Amino acid sequence: SNLAAAYESVGDLGRAIPLFEQTLTDAERVLGADHPDTLTFRSNLAGAYRSVGDLGRAIPLFEQTLTDRVRVLGADHPRTLTSRHILAYAYMSVGDLGRAIPLFEQTLTDAERVLGADHPRTLTSRHILAYAYRSVGDLGRAIPLFEQTLTDAERVLSPDHPMIATLRANMERARSTSDPNAG
C-alpha cells in the first residue's frame, strides 16, 4: 500500500494501480471485507482509478466503500463523511449532479453537526456544494453559500490559504453569471 501510494504521488499510476489492486485483494483475504483498513484500501484503489479517468471502475468502488463505512463505522464517522464527499465528487465529475448534490448536501449537514461549522473539512464541503449549485445554474443558492464560506474561511484559515483565493474566484464567476451587465 505504501509503495502504491509512493508511485501514485509521483504520477506513476501504471505501477500504483496493480499494487493497490493486490493490496485490496490481500486485505480482503487476511483482514476481511469489513476491516477499516480494507475499506481504506478500497477507497485508495477507487481514487487511483479516478486519477486515470476510469470512473466506470472508480464509482462502484466508492459506492461500496460508502455503504460499508456507514454499516461498519456509522454514518457520522469522519471517514464515512469523507467517503460520501468523494462519491458525490465522482458523480459530479461524470456530470451526474442529480446524484451528486443530495450527497453534498447531506455531507455538509453531517459535517456541520459532527465536525462543527468552522472545521476546514466543513468549509470544503460548503464550498463544493456552492460550486455544484453554480454548475446547475442555481445561483440563488450558490452565491450566498460562496459568500458565507468565504467569510468563515477568512475568519478561520490563514490569509494565504489557497481555499480563500479559490472561493473568491468561484464567487466572482457566480456573481458575473448572475449579472447580465457584468463583463
N, C-alpha and C positions, 0 to 999 in steps of 0.2 A: 504494500500500500504506500509506504513512504517513497519507494523508488518510483512508483507510478506517479505520485504527486510531484516528485522532482522533475520527471520528464515533462509532465503537464506544465509545470511552472516555467520551463524554458521553451514551451511550444512544441515539443516533440510528442504529439498525440498519437502518432503511429506506434510509438513504443509504449506510451502510457496506457492506451485502451486495453491491449491484451493483458497487461498486468492488473488493471482494475477488474477486468473480467475474471481473471484467475483468483484474485483476492476475494471477490464476491462468492465464487463457486466454493472456495476453501472455507470461507467464513460460514456459509450456509451448512456445509458438511460438519464442521468442527464445533461451531458455536450455536448453530440453529438459526432458522429464518427470522426469529423474533428477537434475537440478541441486539441490543442497541448498537453495538459495533457493526453488525451485519447491516443494519438499516443505514448506518453512515456509509458503509462501503457501497451499498446500492445507490445511494444518492450521489456519491462521488463518480460512479460509473455513468449515471444519467447525466451528470454535469459534463463529463468528458464527451459523451455523445452529442450533447447540446453544443459544445465548443466546436465540434467538427461539422455542425449543421445537420446532424442526424436526429431531428426532433421526433421522427417516427419511432425511433427506439428510446429516446430520452423520456418522452411524455409518459408512456406506460410505466416506466420505472419510477418516475416522480410520483405518479398516481398511486402506485403500490406502496411506495415509501410513506406517503402521507397517510394512507389508510392504516398501514401497520403502526406508524408512530402514534396516531390517535388511539389505536387499540392498546398498544404496549406502554406508551409513555403518558397518554392522556392528552386531551385537546388543548390544555393550557401550557404544556411543556414548551420551553423556548425552542427546542429542536422541531417540535410539531409546527410551531408558528413559522419557523424558517422553511419547513417543507411546503406549507401552504403558500407562502410567498413565492417560493421558487416555482411551484407548479403554476401559479397564476401568471408569473412572468413568462413561462414557457408557452402557455396558452396565448398570451399577448404576442409573443414572437411569431406565432403562426397565424396571427390575425383573428383569433377566436376571443374577441373581447367580451362576448356574451357569457363565456365561461370564466374569463379572467377577472372581470370587475367584481362579481359577487365574492370571489375568493379574496381579492384585495380588500374589499370592504370588511369581510369577516376577519381577516388578518389584522387590519387596523383596529377594529373594535377590540379584539382579543389582546393585541399588543398594548393598547392604552390601559386596559384593565390589568394585565399581568405585569407589564414592564414599567408602565407609567407614561404619561403624555409626553414627557421630555426625554425619554430614552432615545439614544441615536437610532436604534432599530425601529422605534415607533415613528420617528421623524422620516426615516427612509420609507416606511410603509405608507405614510401620509403623502409623501412626495410622489411615489409611484402611482398611488390611486389618483392623485390630481392629474398626473400625466396620462393615465388611462382615460379619465374623463375627457381631457383635452383631445385625445386621439379619436374619440367617438363624437366630438363636436359638442359635448355637454359643458360649455364654457361657464354656465351659471353655477355649476358645482366645482369646476376645475379652478377658476380664478380665486375664489375665496379660500379654497384649500391650499393653493400655492401661497397665498398671502399669509395665512395662518402658519404654515410650515416655515416660511422664510422668517417670520417674526420670532417663532420659537427657536429656530436654528441659530439665528443671530444672538439670541439670549443665552443659549446653552453651549454652542460649539465655539471653537476659536474663530476669530475673524477671517483667517485664511483657510478655513476648512473648505475642501473642494465642493461639498454639497451646497454651500451658500451660493457660489458662483453659478452652479448648475440650476439651482432653484430660481435665481434671478433671471437667467436666460429663458428657462421654461415659462416662467410667469410672464415675461415680456412678450414671448411668442403668443401665448394665450391671449393677452390683452390686445396685441396688434391684430389678431384674428377676429376678435370681437368688435374692434373699432374699424368700420369701413373707411374712415378718413385717415387711418394710420398708414405710414409707409408710403 
